[in-house]
Amino acid sequence: MPDLTQVTEPQAAPEEAQPSRPTPPPSRKKPAGQGRKKLIKRLIALGVAAAVFGGGGFALYRFLNSSDDTLGEIYATPAFIGTIQSRVSGQGNAKAKETAAITLTQSGVVQEVFVTSGQTVMAGDPLYTIFSQAAEDAVKAAKDNVTEAQKRVSDAERGVVTAQRAVPAAQEALERQKSDLVKLNEQLAKLNEELTELNNSKSDLTVRAPRAGKILKHESFTVGKDASPGPVCTIADNQTMKLSLYYSYAYESSIYTGQKAQVSIPSLMKVQEGRVEQINRVNFISPEGGTFFEVVVSLSNPGALTKDMAATATMTDSDGSDIYPYADGKLDYAETWELELKIGGPVLSVNLSDHALVTAGQALLTVGDKEIKDKIEAKQDEIEAQKESIKAKEKEIKTQQEEVIPDAKEGIKTAQEAVETAKQGVADAQQKVEEELKKLADFNAVAPIDGTVTSCAIEPGQEVKSGDTVVMISNTVNMLVTINVTDQNIAFIKPGNTVDLVDWNDNMFIGTVTSIDMSKVESDQGMTTYPVTLMVENFDGSLMEGTTMRYSFVTSQSDDCVQVPTACIQYFPDSEGNRCAVVFVQRDARPDDVPELEYPTFEPGQKRTFPTEEEGYYPVIVETGLYDTQNVEIKSGVEAGDNVFVNYTVTDYSGW
């Protein structure tokens, strides 16, 4: 069963706790006139009784259902210091730690019985003796089968040696053929590399933009005319600019890579944010004798920035002051690329214009080269011929394997399989001997575990048959209880922890966590649970197998904390509509920090559930923590000793 069935001990405070009636306070002095009111009510009661006897049922009904608007006396109590706990609980079932049953596999006749039901035994104690001729015969037959199986192994191993003698020469020839095949494959790999180089050269016939950017300058090309290898164009990354400036070594520890910088561009009358991309600790000396290091600032280009624009950049020091460079610098493109044509040829297409924007991979210049195509075709023909040579060699190897090796190799394989089969036969026969010996031991059985004989179904002279369960033993000294703990609470329990257990008769036990099976996760209606095994000492035998156990353990605890009764907590919205937990605290005078709260309005006949300032109680917004069935932890807002409002009590005179 899930462990979170009912919280029986302190637990985490909910968002809202409904006020509940506390234990009545100590006797108080009655208000003046109380005795007279009580006398009047008694006289009324006598009148009601007379009305009942006189058939005045309707008058009695109206009397009993009349409302009383009296709130009663204020019941208050001081906040106190104490310990509060949150616990979870659930149920599990007890079972014996170990149980052993002895079941016969052959028929026989009981000779002696040494135990009775309810007797305590130790592991190794004799239980009974049964004579079974069938079990004796089964052991002998199993041993004979082992001897025969061992002979078959020897015969199969001699067959392997015979088959292996015919293989070496054929294997050597096969290895030579394989070596030739390796060389052919190496030659093919080399041809493929040469073809790749030619294809790469073919790709060089088209000059492409490596990244998005802008063409700064380009050479002149004409479609149909030959172009020689050489420069094609210069492309710049126009999306990112960089600015190189020099700063005094006095700011060496104040400037770091990634730091924000405010870049000022006078020509645009604009300040733009950048970041320190690189710091070069050079030794630049100004004419004034100052020593400076280089800082490279990068900034995005919204479109209006270009190379050689004057700019400067400032950073902010740790004390909030600005860090200025020695002098202004000039903007530059973050990166430029010089593109070249590697292979000459007739121009097929041109897509070059100064200041044109290009995208990554865009074709800028394409030339043709029939000679490269012819070389590629020739190399492909050479590769196909090499592949045919490889196929022929593979066929030769296959033929060699089929003509020379197959019989010998198949003979080895068959002989080896025969050996393995024979060895498995020996293993099976030996296992059968062990099984029959174990079965025979069941006819002269000893207790396999410490425990109590829970069942003994034999007596001397009795005939038994295969399949009869004759003795059962259970170890009840140590019992196991399996509980299911939810994923919300599994973190609060681990091996070695103790868990409180109570049986149906309220007998208390202590369970020790021995294992948490994280692999056997069970989910039901969105709740995940983990089986947890507890071990319980049961030396006196009072815990019976199958008993349902209630468990509980602590999930959280607060020590030396301020607490108030649960009924003290009420909830009201503040002026901004935020829902607040509130406690009404008694004060001699109105505090300065009384919160503004929106109180509910009450219909006629409804009773107010909180005190007023006229009664000497003022609202305090509190932060709550853990709570149990009676009290709540107060983390802030109320101090120990503060007298807090609980509720209005019904006095002797406000109800008869």
N, C-alpha and C positions, 0 to 999 in steps of 0.2 A: 504493500500500500504506500502511497506517497507519504512523505514524512511530515508535510505541512498540513496535518488534519485539524489540529486545534492548538492554539497557543495557550499553554497552561501556566507559563511562567512569564516574567517581564519580556517585552518585545519592543520593536522599533515603533516610535510614535507615528500615527497616521496623520494625514493632512488635517483631519477634523475629528475630534472626539466629542460625542454627544454628552452633555452634562449628565451625570448620574448621581443618585442620592447617596451621600456618604453615611458612615456610621453616625447615629445621632450623637450630638455633643453632650457633654456632662450636664447634669441638672442645673438649671438657672433659676434665679429668683423670679417669681411670677409678677407680672405687671399689676399695678393697682387696679382693683375692680375685677380681677380675673375670677375670683371665687363667686362673685355675684352673677357674672355671666354664665358660669358653669351651672349655678343653681337654676337660673332661668331656663337654660337648655334642658335641664333634667325635667323641669315642669312641662316644657314643651313635649318632651319625649313621652311623659305620662299622658298628655293630651292625645298624642299620636296613637298610643296604644288603645286608648278609649275609642278613638275613631275607627281603628281596625276592628275592634269587637263590635262596633256599632254599624259596620258596613261602610265606613268612610275610606274605602280603598283609594279613591281618586285623590283625596286630600293627602293621604300618605305618599302617593306617587309624586305629587307636586312638592311635598316637603323634602323627600329624598333626592330629588333632582334639582333642587334650587341651587344656584351658584353663589359662591362666597368670594368676593373680590379682595379679601384680606391676603396680603403677601406672606405674612408670618414674620418671624424674627430672622435676622441675618445670622447665618452660620459661617464663621470665619476661622481660619487656622493659620499658624505661622509657617512660612517656608522653612524647610529643614535640610540638613546635610545628610547624605546617605549613599548607599550603593544600589544601583538598579541594573537589572539584567534583561536581555532579550533571548528567548529560548524558542526552539522548534520541537515539535513532537510528532509522533506517528505510531505505527504498529508494525510488528514483525512476528514470525513464528519460530519457536525453539525446535531444534532437532539435535539428535546425538551427533557428536563429532565424528565418530566412526561406527560403522555397522558392517558386520561380516556374516554371510550366510554360507553354509556348506551344503552343496547339492550333489548327490551321487550320480555317477555316470554308468554304473553297472549294477546288476542285481546281486544280492548276497543275503547272509543271515547274520543278525546281530549277535556278537559274542559277549561283550561287556559294555556297560554304560557307566561313566564315572561322574557325570554331572546331572543336575536337575534344574528345572526352570527357576530363575531367581537367584541362582548361585553366582557368586563373584569368582572370576577366573583371571589368571595372568597369562600373557602370551607364552605358549609352549606347554601349558597344562594339558594332560591327556583328556580327551572327551569321550571316546568310545573305540571299540574294535569290532570290525565286521569282516567275516571271511567271504571272499568272492573269487571263485575259481575263474570266472570270466575275466576279471581284472588281471589275475596272474597270467592267464593265457595271452591277453592283449600285450602285456609287457614283453613276453618271450617272442611273440611274433614281430614286434617292433624292433627288437635287437637283431633278429635274423635278417630283417630288411636292411639294416645298416650295413651288415657284412656284404650282402649282395651288391649294394650300391657302391661300396668302396672298390669292389672288383671292376665294376663298369668304368670307374674313373681311371684306373690303371690302363685298361684297354684303349680308352679314348686318347690318353696322353701319348701312347705309342703311335697312334695314327697321326697325330700332329707332327711328330718328328719325321715320319716317312714323307708326308706331304711337303714339308719345308725343304727337303734335299733337292727337289726339282726346280726350285724357284730362283736361286742366285744368278745363274747365267742370263735368264730372261730379264731379271730385274736390272742387270748392268746394261743390257741393250736398251731397255726402256729409259734408263737415266740418260744415256747418250742422246736419244731422240728428244728427250725433254730439254736437254741443254741446248740443242739446235733450235728448239722452239723458243727458248728464252732469247737467244740472239736475234731471231727473226722479229720478235716483239720489240726488242730494243731498237732495231732498225726502223720498225714502224713508228715507234714513239718519236724518233728523230725526224722522220718525214713529216709527222704531224706538227712538230715544233716549227719546221721550216714553212709548212703551210700556214701556221698561225702568224708567223712573221710576215708572210706575204699578205695575208688578210689584214694585219695591222697596218701594213703599208698602204693597202687599199683604203683603209679608213682615214689615212692621212691625206687623201685626195680632197677631203672636205674639211675646211677650217670652221670650227664651231666655237661659240662663246662658252668659256668655262663656267661662268656664273652670270647672273643678271647684273646689268650695269649700263654704262653709256660709252659710246665710241668717242674717244677724244680726237683721234686723227687716224687716217688710213691712207694706204697707197692706192694708186690708180690702176684699175684692171678693166679690160674690155672683153666681152663675151666673144668667143671665136678665136681670140688671139692667144698665143702661148704665154704662160706665166712661169717665171723661173722661181726656184726655191729662194725664200727670203722673207723679209717683214711683210705683214699684211695690215695690221692695225694695232692700236693701243686702246684697251678697254679699262675703264675705272669703275670701282664699286661706288656708285653715286648715292647709295642709301645710307652709308656710314662715313662720317668724316673724322679726322683725327687732328689734334692740336698739340704741338710739342712746345713746352714751356720750361723755364728754369726757375727753381725755388731754392731758397736758402737752406743750407744744411741745419739751420736752427729748427726747421720744421720736419726734419727727417723722420722722427717718430710720430708725427701728427698726420702724415699722408700715407695712405695704404691703398693697395689694389682693390678696386671695387667701390671706393669711396665716391660719394656724390660730389659733383662739381657744378658750379653755376658759370656757364660759358656766355660771355658778353660779346656781341658782334656789332660794333659801332655802325657799320655801313647800313645795317638793317634796323638799328636801334632796337635790338631784341636780345633778351636773355633766355638761354635754353639750358636745360639740365643735361649734364653728361656724367660720365664715370671715369675714374682713373683706370686705365687699361694696362699701363706698363710704367715701371719706375726704373730708371737707369742711373745708377750711382756713379755718374761721371764726375770729373773735376773741372767744371767750367768756372773760370775766374773772370770777374767783371773788371772793367777799367778802374773801378773804385777799390778793387782788392777783395771783393766778396767771393765766397766759394759757394757754388750752386750745383744741384743735381737735376737731371732731366726727368720730367713727368709727361707722359703721353696720355691725353684725355680723348676719349671717343664719345661721339654724339651722333644721334640720328639726323638724317638730312630730310627735312620736310619738303625739299624741292628747291628752295631758294639759295642754298649754300653752294659755294663752288671753291675751287682751289685758289689759294693765295689771298683769300679774304682775311683782313686783320681781325684778330680775336684775342681774348684773354679769358682766364678761368680762375675762379676763387673757390677755396674750400673753407669749411668751418672747423676751427680748432676745438679741442675738448672743452675749452672755457667759453666757447660761443663766439670768439673773435674770428674775423676773416683772415684767410691766408692768401696773400697776393704773390704773383710771380715777379721775377726781376724785371721782365719787359713783356710786351705783347708778342704774340706769335702770329703765324699764318696758318689758315686751314689747309689741309691736304686730304686727298682721298685716302681712305683707310687701306685700299689695296688697288694695284693696277696690274694688268697683264699685257705683255707684249706677245702677240700672236704671229706665228710664222708659218709659211707654206713649206713643208718638208720635201714634197715631190712636185717637180714641174710638170706642166702639161697644158693642153688647150683649155681655156676658161669655159666652163659650162654655165655657171650662174654667178652673179655678184649681188650682194645685199649689204653694201657698205655706204654709210653716210656719216659725216662728222656730227657729233652730238645726238646721234640716234640712240634710242633706248633698245636694249637687246635682252632676251631671256636666256636662262641657262640652257645650253645645248642648241641654240639657234644656229642654223647654217649661214655663214657669212660669205664664203667663197668656195666654189667647187670646180675642180679641174678633172679632166679625163686622162686615162693612161692605158692604152690598149696593150702595151708591153707587159704591164703587171697582170692584166687579165690572162694573157697567154701563159705567163709563168704559173699562175695559179692553176689553170686547167692542166698544164703539164704535170704539176706536182700532184694534183688529185689523181691523174692517171697512174702515176708512179705508186701512190698509196694504195690504189685498188689492186695493182699487180702484187704489191707486198702482202696485202690481205689474202690474195689467192694462194700465195706461197705458204702463208701461215695455215690456211685451211688444209692444204695438201699435207703439211707436216702433222697437223692434228689427226688427219685421217690415217697417216702412216703410224702414228702412235697407237691409235685405236686398233688398227689392224694387228700391230705387234702384240697388243694386249690380248686380242681375241684369238691369235694363232699360237702364241707361245706360253703365255702365263695362265690363261683361264683355268685349265684343268688343275694345275698345281695350286693356284690360288684358291679355287673353289674347294679343292681338297683340304687345304689348310683351314678355310673358313668352316667347312663342314665338321672337320675334326675338332676344331676349337669349340664349336657349338655343342658337339657331343660331350666334350670335357665339361663345359659349363652345365649342360643338362645333367650329367652324371654327378657333378659336385652338388647341384641343387637337390638331386635325389638323395645324396648323403645327408645334406642339411635337413631336408624334409623328414628323412627317416630318423635322424637324431632328435629332431623336434618332437616327432611322434613318440619316441622313447620317453622324452621328458614329460610329455603330456600324459602318457600312460602311467609313468611313475607317480606323477602328481595325483592322478585319479586313484591310483592304488593307495597313496598316502591318505586320501580322504576316507579310506576304510580303516585306518588306524590314526584318526585325526587328533591334532592338538589345537589348542586355541590360537588363532592367528593374531588376536589383539587382546589387550587388557579390556575387561568390561564385565557386563552382567549377562548371563544366559537368559535371553528373553523367550526362547522357545527350544524345547527338546522333545522331539516327536518319535523317539524310539525306546525300546526296552529289550532286554536279553531274550533271544530266541525268535525275535520278530524277523520276518522276511521283508526285505526292502527291494525296491526296483529302481532302475535308472530314472533320473529326474526327480526323485524324492528329495525335498529339502529337510534335513534331519535336525540341524542345530542352527540357531541364530544368536549372535552375540552383539551387544551394543555397548559402546563406551559412553556412559552418561556422566562420568566424572567431570568432563568438560563438554558443555553444550554450545552449539552454534545458533546464533540468531541473525537472520538476514533482513536488513532494512533497506528501503529505497530512499535515497536522499536527492532532492531536486538540485538542478544546476545553480539555483540561487543560494543554496546553503552548503554545497559540497566543499567550498573553499574553507569552511569553518571546522572541518574534520579531517584527520589524517591518521595513518597507522600509529598505534600506541596511545591514542586518546581514549578516555573512558566515557561511557554513555550510561545514563541512569535508566534502569529497566524496572517495570512493575508488572506483576502478573495479574490475572483476573481477581485474585484474592488479596490484592494490595501488598503482596510480599515483594520486597525490594531486592534488586540484584544490580551488580555492576558488570557491564560488558566492556571488553577491551577491543578496539578496532584492530583487526588482523589484516584486512585487505580491502581495497577499493577497486572494484572491477570496472576500469574505464572503458573496456571494450564492449561491455554489455549495456549499452545505453538504450533506455526505453523512452519513447516519446508518446505522450497521450494528451490530446487536446492542447498542443503547443507547449507542454511541460516535459522537460527532459530530466530523467532520473538515473541515478547510478546505484547499482547494488553494493552495499557495504556489509561486510561480514564481521560479526562481533563474537568473541569467545567469552563464555560465562562459566566460572567455577561452580560446580554443583556437587561438592563432596558429600553433602547430606542427602542428595537425591530428591530434594524437594521440588526441583524444576522438572516437569514431565515433558516428554517429547510431544510436539504438536501444540504446546501451550501458546496462546496468543499473548504477546508481550507489548506493553506500551513503553515507548522510549522517549527521551528528551535530552537535549544538550544545549549548551550556551553558545549563541552566535555572536553576542556582543555584550559589553559590560562597561558601565561608567562608575568609577569610584569617587567618593568624596564630592559628589555633585549636589547642586541645589535642586530640591524636588518640591512639588506641590501636588495636591490631589488632582486627579484627572478632570473632575468636574469644574475646576477653576478656569480651565481654558475655554474661552468663547471666541467667536470669529466675527469680525465686522470689517466692512470696507473703509478705507481712509478717504480723504478728500479727492484723491486721484483715482479711486476705484480699485485700489490694490487690496486684496483680501489679507487681513492681519490677524495673527493670534494674539489675544488680549487677556490680561489678568487684571482684576480690579484690586488695588492695594489701598489699605487704610492709611491715611495721612492726617496729621494735625491741621495742616493748612494746604491750600491748593498749590501744587507744584507749578513751576514755570513751564515745564516741558510736557504738559498734558496734550496728547495727540488729538487732532481733529478727526473724529470718526462719524460715520453715518449710522445712526441707530435705527432699528426697525420701529414702525408704528404698530400699535396694538389695537385690535378691534374691541368693542365693548365685550366684556366677559373674559378677555384674554389677560393673562398675568405677565407682568414684566419679569424677566429672568436675570436681570443684572441690577446692581445698586446705582444710586445717583450720587452726585457730588454732595447733595444736601445730607446724605447719610454718612459722609466722610470717606467715601471710596472713590478712587480716581483710576482711569484706565492706563495701563502700561503695555506697550507692544513688546512681546517677548519672542525669543528664539527657542524652540523646543528641540529635544533630542529623543532619547529612548523613553519608552513608557511601558508600564506593566498594567495589571488589572486595576490598580488603585492609584498610582502616582505617575507623574510626568517629570522628566529631566528638564530643567530650565537652564539654557546655556547663557542667556543674557536677558536683562530687563528686571529681574527680581533677585534680591539678595536674601541669604539665610536670615530668618527672624522677621522678615516683612510679614505683616498680617494680611492675608489674602482672602477675598470673598469666595465662598464655595457655592452656597445657594441660600434660598429662603426656606426655613424649616416651618413645619406645621406645629403650632403650639397647642397646649391642652385646651385653650379657650377658643382657638380658631377652627376647631372641628371636634365633634363629640364622639 
